Structure formats: C-alpha cells, structure tokens
C-alpha cells in the first residue's frame, strides 16, 4: 500500500515563559492508503498537536512530516492552504459550520474554493448529502439541526471534495451514544467504499472500538502502535 503520511523524528515544542513545553518528542509513524487509524491518549498526550501538524495547520520544531508527498515544514502559507483545500478533509468536535449558510451551502463551500463548475458542484453536493442521509435537510440552517445532524453535515463538507485523507479531532465529543455510533458507522462505510484514509485524535472508547489501528500516545511519545485484525 502507498504511504500517504510519514512522520520522522518529530519534535514539537511550545514556548512557555522562559522555557519550552515539549508536546511531541521523537515520534516516528507511517500511514498508508485506506487506513482507519486513531491517535489515542489522555489530554496533553500530544494527539491533537500531531493531527494539526499532519493537517499542515502547524509545523515541526524538529524532524519532518511528509503528507501526500509534501514536507509540511517546508510549505509556505499559500502552499499549505492549497494542500488542505485540495487533498485534506477536516472534521472537528464543534462542527465549525457557517451559521448563516444552509446545509447545501455549507457542504458546497469547499467546492467553491476549488472553482468547480456549477453543474458538477450540484451533483457532488447532492450525492454526498444522499450518502449521509441529509437530502431532506438541504435548506435547513445549523440552528435547526440536532447535534448528530450537524456532525453529519460536517462530515459531508469534509468528504464532498473526495479527499485522500480525513483528519478528525474528537468528532463524537458532543454527541450522545446513539448518534456517536451512527456517525462512526457512516465514516467507516466511507472509508471502505471510497478508500479514504481517516486519522482520528480521540480518547473516546466508542471511537476506539471502530478503529483498525490504534496508536497510543503519552507525554508526546508513541507507547504502542497496534493494528486491529
């Protein structure tokens, strides 16, 4: 399988007062196409920091992270934005939907940034909304939706451009158990049908139960890297 993410001797330090806090300390990992993997650990373990660097939202202090052939630390702001826009999808625990936009407009937004034509945009948006059971909500706004529906819209927005890699940071944190399982089953189906790679940052046991690979982090280091058969 093709390697899509390679993390080599990654160190990330944040300045605190006159010193530094080391969030990641010598991390080495590889991810291949089609993975459904999770960075698992308690708060402060470094999982979100690692996810942000893989997503080109931050850069290494030392070492290198290569994402889809791009060395994240060597990208300028425009190049990093281009990588995110064209090849990465993001799912956040707080949904980050645009409140004045309808469901359709929220999902369409990434395609507008890609300058996709009107007909193709409509086809892609409606196909994605159908996958996620949202065709009856196209004209609704986020305030009119439940938490589970908002997260489904967030997944649709991430998936509409057919990204090679989706990064999900605690995507079930604001959902009840039933909605969490529904959302996770949908993401697993998208992973299996579209071969999209998913990397989660989580400490939610419900999410962990669906993962095909569990990478345990503690104090910025990898404690265990286990594939689930």
Secondary structure, DSSP 8 states (H G I E B T S, - for coil): --EEEEEEEEEEEEEETTEEEEEEEEEEEEEETT-EEEEE--TTSSHHHHHHHHTTSS--SEEEEEETTEEGGG--HHHHHHHHHHHEEEEETT----TTSBHHHHHHHHHHHTT--HHHHHHHHHHHHHHTT-GGGTT-BGGGS-HHHHHHHHHHHHHTT--SEEEEESTTTTS-HHHHHHHHHHHHHHHHHH--EEEEEE--HHHHTT-SEEEEEETTEEEEEEE--
